[in-house]
Amino acid sequence: MKKAVKEYLWITLGVAILASGLFWFLFPSDLAVGGLSGFVMVVNRYFPVIPRGFLLLGLNLVLYVLGFILIGREFGAKTIYASLMASGMIIALEALFPVVEPLVEDIFLNVFFGVLVAGVGMSIVFYQNASSGGTDIIAKIINKFYNIDMGKSLLMADFVVVLLAIVAFGIEKGLYALLGIIMNSFFIDYMIEGFDQKYKITLISRRNEEFREFIIKDIGRGVTLYPAIGGYTRETVNVIRAVMSKREFIKLKKKISATDPEAFFTVTHVREVFGSGFKYF
């Protein structure tokens, strides 16, 4: 229960950041940077009487079923929550600020900061095994069945929307939108990789037994021991290898510094970890 509440709080934060990026940077500049929100902008261009928030909500309903059937109930439930929150926040912002001008005149700055802010929000939502609806669901399906990174999957799903944006808003804004989805794809992959990043530790010390117990009992991670012979000293030692989060690594680093400053250890960034104590396929 506690885990679920935490996940939904993170989703709420991610959606709030996403809605802010769309509403304050991309919508006012007619920058349809992919997604169902971009498609909504194109439709709103020709039918301005339809509120964008309600249109976004209606179109999302069509894609919910796909999420439930192809990805799973948990993803579907989280996605419904996230997309309803996104639509609701945009509706509220439209009611509070019915006429919004771009924060800056420079269209590139609107693309850059719109993608940056919205990308942070989307990354948080994706990391909680959810999406904000729309083409995000299509991207998640591509990611699941074809093992393509989320950012690249989103780029594939959003490309058609950019083509429509070129027709609706002209070649210049359409090309800026294309630039936006390319930036977005790389940024989301970078963010999600950062969330998942772990540290692989290789440690050699005369006090390895003490460090082994510390990693297992205090940090709560498993370790692997294997014998090695020092090339210079010709002494036989046990090498410790473990994988842990950044916070856990900082804790271990402080312990090593206080216990054996002469210990030798290397640190490698690990992109993904599967298995006991981490995530599963």
C-alpha positions in Angstrom: 0.0 0.0 0.0 2.8 2.4 1.0 4.6 1.6 -2.3 1.5 2.3 -4.4 0.9 5.6 -2.6 4.5 6.6 -3.3 4.2 5.7 -7.0 1.0 7.7 -7.4 2.6 10.7 -5.7 5.5 10.5 -8.1 3.1 10.2 -11.0 1.2 13.3 -9.8 4.4 15.3 -9.6 5.5 14.1 -13.1 2.1 15.0 -14.6 2.2 18.5 -13.0 5.6 19.2 -14.5 4.5 17.8 -17.9 1.3 20.0 -17.9 3.4 23.1 -17.0 5.8 22.5 -19.9 2.9 22.0 -22.4 0.8 24.9 -21.2 3.4 27.6 -20.6 5.8 26.9 -23.5 4.5 24.6 -26.2 0.7 25.4 -26.5 1.1 29.2 -26.7 3.8 28.9 -29.4 1.8 26.4 -31.5 4.6 23.9 -31.1 3.0 20.4 -31.7 6.0 18.5 -30.4 4.4 15.1 -30.9 2.1 13.2 -28.5 -1.6 13.4 -28.3 -1.2 16.9 -26.9 0.4 17.8 -30.2 -2.5 16.3 -32.2 -4.9 18.2 -30.0 -3.1 21.4 -30.9 -3.5 20.6 -34.6 -7.3 19.9 -34.1 -7.7 23.0 -32.0 -6.1 25.0 -34.9 -9.2 24.2 -37.0 -11.8 23.9 -34.2 -10.8 26.4 -31.6 -14.1 26.2 -29.8 -13.2 22.8 -28.5 -11.3 23.1 -25.2 -8.0 21.4 -25.5 -8.3 19.7 -22.1 -11.6 18.1 -22.9 -10.4 17.0 -26.3 -7.3 15.5 -24.8 -9.4 13.6 -22.3 -11.8 12.3 -25.0 -9.1 11.0 -27.4 -7.2 9.4 -24.5 -10.2 7.1 -23.9 -9.7 5.5 -27.2 -6.2 4.4 -26.2 -6.9 3.2 -22.7 -8.1 -0.2 -23.9 -4.8 -0.8 -25.7 -2.8 -0.2 -22.5 -5.0 -2.6 -20.5 -4.9 -5.4 -23.1 -1.3 -5.2 -24.3 0.7 -3.9 -21.3 -1.3 -4.9 -18.3 -3.9 -3.8 -15.7 -1.3 -2.0 -13.5 0.0 0.1 -16.3 -3.5 0.8 -17.6 -4.7 2.0 -14.1 -1.7 4.2 -13.7 -2.1 5.6 -17.2 -5.7 6.4 -16.7 -4.9 8.3 -13.5 -2.0 10.1 -15.1 -3.9 11.1 -18.3 -7.0 12.2 -16.2 -4.7 14.3 -14.0 -2.9 15.8 -17.1 -6.3 16.7 -18.7 -7.6 18.1 -15.5 -4.6 20.2 -14.9 -4.7 21.6 -18.4 -8.4 22.3 -18.0 -7.7 24.1 -14.7 -4.9 26.2 -16.3 -7.1 27.1 -19.2 -9.8 28.3 -16.8 -7.3 30.3 -14.7 -5.4 31.7 -17.7 -7.7 31.7 -20.7 -5.4 33.7 -22.9 -1.7 32.8 -22.6 1.0 34.4 -24.6 4.4 32.7 -25.0 6.6 33.4 -22.1 9.4 34.5 -24.5 9.2 35.5 -28.2 12.1 33.3 -29.3 10.6 30.1 -30.7 13.7 28.1 -30.1 13.7 28.9 -26.4 10.1 27.8 -26.2 11.0 24.5 -27.9 14.0 24.0 -25.7 12.4 24.7 -22.3 9.0 23.2 -23.3 10.7 19.9 -24.2 13.0 20.1 -21.1 10.2 20.7 -18.6 7.7 18.3 -20.2 10.5 15.7 -20.7 11.3 15.7 -17.0 7.6 15.1 -16.2 7.2 12.4 -18.8 10.4 10.6 -17.6 9.1 10.5 -14.0 5.8 9.1 -15.2 7.4 6.5 -17.4 9.7 5.4 -14.6 6.7 4.6 -12.5 5.5 2.2 -15.2 2.8 4.6 -16.4 2.3 7.1 -19.2 0.4 10.3 -19.7 -1.8 8.6 -22.3 -2.0 9.2 -26.0 1.0 8.3 -28.1 2.9 7.5 -24.9 0.8 4.3 -24.7 1.9 3.4 -28.3 5.5 4.1 -27.4 5.2 1.9 -24.3 3.8 -0.9 -26.5 6.7 -0.5 -28.9 9.1 -0.5 -26.0 7.6 -3.7 -24.5 7.3 -5.8 -27.6 10.3 -4.6 -29.6 12.7 -3.7 -26.8 13.4 -0.2 -28.2 14.3 2.5 -25.7 11.3 4.6 -24.6 12.7 7.8 -26.1 13.2 6.2 -29.5 9.7 4.5 -29.3 8.2 7.9 -28.6 10.0 9.4 -31.5 8.5 6.8 -33.8 5.0 7.3 -32.4 5.2 11.1 -32.6 6.5 11.5 -36.1 3.1 11.4 -37.7 1.9 14.2 -35.4 4.8 16.3 -36.6 3.8 15.8 -40.2 0.3 17.1 -39.3 1.8 20.0 -37.5 3.7 21.0 -40.7 0.4 21.2 -42.5 -1.4 23.0 -39.8 1.2 25.5 -38.6 3.7 25.8 -41.5 7.1 24.4 -42.3 9.0 26.5 -39.8 7.0 25.5 -36.8 6.8 22.0 -38.1 10.5 21.7 -38.3 10.8 23.2 -34.8 8.4 20.5 -33.7 10.5 17.8 -35.3 13.5 19.2 -33.5 11.5 19.0 -30.3 10.6 15.4 -30.6 14.2 14.4 -31.4 15.4 16.4 -28.4 12.6 14.8 -26.3 13.5 11.2 -27.3 17.1 11.6 -26.3 16.3 13.5 -23.1 13.8 10.9 -21.9 16.2 8.1 -22.5 18.9 10.0 -20.6 16.6 10.7 -17.7 15.3 7.2 -17.4 18.8 5.8 -17.6 19.8 8.1 -14.8 16.9 6.9 -12.7 18.0 3.2 -13.3 21.7 3.8 -12.9 23.5 1.6 -10.4 27.1 1.3 -9.2 29.2 -1.9 -9.5 31.9 -1.9 -6.8 35.1 -4.0 -6.9 36.9 -3.8 -3.6 40.2 -5.1 -2.3 41.2 -4.5 1.3 42.9 -6.2 4.2 39.6 -5.7 6.1 37.3 -7.3 3.4 35.5 -9.4 5.9 34.3 -6.3 7.8 33.2 -4.7 4.5 31.4 -7.9 3.4 29.4 -7.8 6.6 28.7 -4.1 6.2 27.4 -4.4 2.7 25.1 -7.4 3.6 23.9 -6.2 7.0 24.0 -2.4 6.9 23.4 -1.7 3.2 21.3 -4.8 2.5 22.9 -5.9 -0.7 24.4 -9.2 -1.7 28.1 -9.6 -2.5 30.3 -11.9 -4.6 33.7 -13.0 -3.3 36.4 -14.4 -5.5 40.1 -15.1 -4.7 42.9 -13.2 -6.4 46.6 -12.9 -6.2 48.3 -9.5 -6.0 50.8 -9.1 -8.8 53.2 -7.1 -6.7 52.8 -8.6 -3.2 51.9 -12.1 -4.4 49.4 -12.2 -1.5 46.1 -14.0 -1.9 43.1 -11.8 -1.1 39.3 -12.0 -1.5 37.9 -9.5 -4.0 34.4 -8.1 -3.2 32.0 -7.3 -5.9 28.6 -5.8 -5.3 26.0 -3.7 -7.2 24.1 -0.9 -5.4 22.3 2.4 -5.8 24.1 5.8 -5.6 22.8 6.4 -2.1 24.1 3.0 -0.9 27.4 3.6 -2.7 27.9 6.9 -0.8 27.3 5.1 2.4 29.9 2.4 1.6 32.4 5.0 0.4 32.2 6.7 3.8 32.7 3.4 5.5 35.8 2.6 3.4 37.3 6.0 4.0 36.8 5.7 7.8 37.9 2.1 8.1 40.7 1.5 5.5 41.8 4.6 3.6 44.4 2.4 1.7 41.7 0.1 0.3 41.7 -0.3 -3.5 38.3 -0.2 -5.2 36.9 0.7 -8.6 33.4 2.0 -9.4 31.6 1.3 -12.7 28.2 2.8 -13.8 25.7 0.1 -14.6 22.9 0.9 -16.9 20.4 -1.8 -15.8 20.4 -4.5 -13.2 18.0 -7.5 -13.1 17.6 -10.1 -10.4 17.1 -10.4 -6.7 16.9 -7.0 -5.0 16.5 -5.2 -8.3 13.9 -5.4 -11.1 12.8 -8.5 -13.0 12.1 -9.0 -16.7 
